[in-house]
Amino acid sequence: MDIKENDELINKRKFFRVYSDDPICTVASIINVNEKSIKTSPCNICVRDIGVGGLRFSSKLKLPIGKNIIYEFKIPILHKCHHIRGTIVWQEKEKNNETYYGVNFLVDNCNIPHYLTLFNNLALIIKRNRSNHGCNFCDELKCPN
């Protein structure tokens, strides 16, 4: 993705994103396909950026994409595990065999203020280089992903 495309994508977003130098280690699993409940084993992923509208993550796994496939992301932020559902809406393959995925969250409007506060607080803590963020940041050399 070139700079112009990236700027256009950022300008289309409704909500800000939180970026960190180190990705957040978390897990994702498929919980629903074609409106039927299922439960897959969780897989490790590295969250690269996150906001109320969704997140971008990387994985060496090839994951299915589509609005009919709902994932649950268990994300540790500020010392609490947040379970957020969403669908993968795009993927981009990198030369290093890693794939980046874009997720749209399925968040009720009544939960938006909660997540705005959560991600704003996380962004402030990361910006101030404080270690009290309650996240599991990946060590890219040791990451199980």
N, C-alpha and C positions, 0 to 999 in steps of 0.2 A: 504494500500500500504506500503510495507516495505521499508527500507532505500535503499537497492540495486535497487529495481524497481524504486524508486524516482530518484536516481542518474542516472539511465539509461535514464529515461524520460527527465531529465534536459539536459543531454549530447546530446540528439537527437534534441533539440530545435535549430532553426536557430537564434533566437533573445533572448536577455536577458529578464528577468521578473522583475517587480517591486513588492516587497513584503512590506506589512505594518502590524504592530501589530493589527490595527483596520481595518476591511473591509470597502470598499467604498460602501455606499448606492447608488443604482441606480435603474433604471427600464429597463425591457426588454419586448418586445412584438413580436408576430409572424407577419411578414409582407408578407410572401410568402410561399405557399405550392404547391408542384408539378408545379412550374412555374406559378401559379395563384396568383395574388395580393389579399391579405386579410388584415384586420387590427383587431387585438385582443386588448382587454383592456390591458394596461401595468400592469405588476406584479413587486413587489419589490423584488430585489435580493441583495445579499451582495457579492461584488467582493473581492475575497481573494488575487489574484495576477493578474497582467496584463502585456502584452508585445505586440509588433507589430504583433506577430503571433496569439495571442488569449488571453483568460483569463480563470480563474477558479473562479466559484462562488458557493455560497450555497443558498439553498432555502428549505423551508418546502413543497413546491408544487411539484407535479409530473409533469414534463414537457416532451413533446414529443421530441424524438431524431431522427435525420436522416439528410442526406445531402439534402433531398428534402424539408426541413423546414428551412426557413431563418428567423432569429431573428434580430431585431434592438435593440441595447443597447444604451441608452442615459446616457452617463457617464460624470459627471461634473469633469473636471480636469483643474487646473490652471485658474479658474474663467471663463471657457467657457464650454458649453455643447457640447460634441462630440457625433455624431451619427455614430455608427460603426455597420456594419452588419456582421453576422457570423452564423455558424451552430454548434449545440451541437453535439460533437462526442463521448463523454463518460459520464457515471454517476457512482457515488459510494455512496451507502447508508451507513449512519453512525448509530450508536446505539441510538443516541439522536433524531431520527426521521428526522434528517436533511439530505439532499442529496447534494452532491457536483457534479458539472457539469464542463466539459471541453469544451471550445469553440475554434474553428478555425475561425479567422477573414477572411472575404472576402475583402481584401485590394488590390487596384491597386498598381502596382509597383511604379508608379509615386508618390504615397502618403507615401511610406515607409520612406523616409527621414524626412518628417513632423512628423510622429509618433515616429520615433527614437528620435528625438529632444524632443518631448513632454514627452515621458516616461523617458528619461534621466533626464530632468529637474525635473520631479516629484520625481524620485528616489533621486536626490540630496537634494531636499527640505525636503523629509521625513528623510533622513539620518542626516540632520542637525537639525532635530526637529523644523523646522520652521512651523508656523501656517498659512503662506500665500500660501497654496497649492490649494485653491479653490475647494476642494473636500468636499463631505458630508460623513464624516466617521461615521460608525454605532456605536451607543451605544448599545451593544448586549442585554442589559436588556430592552431597549425601542424600539428596531428595529421592524418596522412593518412587517418584513419578518417573 
